[in-house]
């Protein structure tokens, strides 16, 4: 007969819900016309990523995701948007919008491909479980764990930060209108 673990089934369902929420939030970043809402969607996406890290027992990366990215970096982005005066864009079909949709589809396909590959294997070499246990919670241990078992998550988080930085640069562009001097 079939045997299933209720905990694993629940974990899979929660992972699916959080993953779909992350995808919807990322679509909100790209498709929303108001820059403030785009930044808020991005914060929601980063929170979903932190939840996914927690579901896969990467507590340190989840904490860094929340504190550094969703906390500090996104608040800085919100301040920049507020300072520069985020204006709502008129959405019209353009090549940039088509490129953005293709980019989202490519990232989604990459996500499906990485899910089909399965878990990554640890890096083989001189570092074993005993060495990691000996160094404890040091930066060396975190680095070994990060770049051996969670390398895909780390790379996806770095790509997300790069996309966020490029997005905020594009959102913060404004037209320069020189001030005229009055002639007496």
N, C-alpha and C positions, 0 to 999 in steps of 0.2 A: 504494500500500500504506500501511498504518498505520506511522507512526513515533512512537516514544515515547522519552522521556528517562528512563533508569533512576533518575537522581537525583531527578527530580520525582515519579516514582512512589513511590520510597522515602519522600520527604518527605511525600507525601500520606498514606501508610500510617501513618507515625509521628505525623503530626498527628491522624489519626483515633483512633489508640490513646490518645494523650495527652488528647485531647478527651473521649473516652468515660471515661477514668479520672477526669478532672476532674468530669464529670457524676456519676459514681458516688460520688466523695468528697463532693460537695455533697449528694447524697441521704443519705449517711451522717451528715452534719451534722444534717439535719432529722429523720431517722428514728431515730437512736440515742438511747437514754434516759439514758445516763451522760454527764454534762457534760464530763468529762475526755476521753472518746473523741470527743465532738462537736468539741472544740477540736483534737484530733489529726487528725480528718478534715478540719477546716478548714485546718490546716497543710499536709496533703497536697494539698488543692485549690489552695492558693496556690503550692505548688511546681509543680503541673501548669500553672498559669497562667504562671509564669516560664518553663517549658519551651516553652509555646506562643509567648511573646514571643521567645524565642531562635530558634525555628523561622521566625519572620517577621522576623528581623534587627533586632529591637529590643533590643539588648544592654543599653542603659542602663536601660530600663524593667524588664527581667528582673532586673538587679542590684538595683534599688530594690525590686522585688517581694520578692526573697529577703531582703535586708538589713532593710528597714523593716517590711514587713508580716509575712512568715513568721518573721522573726527577732524583732524588738523587740516589735511589737504582740501577736503570738500568745503569746510568752513571758509578757508582762504579763497577758494573758487567763488563761493557765494558772496564774499565781501568784494571781490573784484567785479563780479557782475553788478552788484548793487552800486559800486563806485562808478563804473562806466555807464550805468544806465541801460540795463538790458531791455531791448525793445522787441516786441513781438514781430516775427518775420511773416511776410506774405508767402504762403506756400504755393509754389508753382512748379510744374514739371521742369526739371533741369538735369544736366548731365551729372552734377554733383550729387543730387538726390538719388539718381540711379546708381552711381558708384557706391553711395552709402548703403543702399539696399543690397547690392551685390556683396559688399563687405560683411554685412550682417548675415547674409545667407552663407557666406564662406566660413565665418566664425561658427555658425550653428552647425555646418557640416563638419568642421574640425572637432566640435564638441561631440558629435555623434561618432566620429571616427575614433576619438580618444576613448569613448565609452566602449566601443566595440573591441578595442585592443585589450582592455582589462587592466588590472593593476600593474604598475611598473615594478620591475625587479630591482632589488638593491644593487648598488655598485659593488662589484667584486674587487677585493684587494686586501690590504693589510688591516682594514678596520672591520672588526666583527662585533657581535653583540656585547661581548665582555668589555671590549675597549670603550664602546659607547657608554656602558654602565659605569665604568671606572671614572670617566671624566664628568659624569653627572649632568647637571643642567647648564654646562658651560656653552660658550658660543661654538666651540668645536663640536660638541654633541648635537646642538641644534642644527649646525651646518651639515653634519653627517646625515641626520634624519631628514632634513629639508631637501638635500640634493640626492638622496637615495630613494626614499619612498614617496616623497611628495613633490617630485620635480615637475610633473605636469601641472599641478595646482599652482606652484610657484611661478612657472612661466606664464600661465593664463592670467594670474594676478598682475604680473609685470606688463603684459600686453594691455590689460584693462587700464592700468595707470597711464601707459603711453597714449592710448586712445582718449582718455579723459583729458590729458594735457593738450593734445592736439585739438580736441573739441572745445576746450575753454579758450584757446587762442582764436579759433574760428568764431566762437560766440562773442568774444570781446572786441572784435573789429568794429570800428565805427568810422563814419566819414569825417574827414577833417575839413572844417569850414574856417578859413582865415577871418579874423576880425578886421573890419575896415576902420581906418582912422578917420576921424572927422577933420575936415579941413576948414579952417576959419578964414 
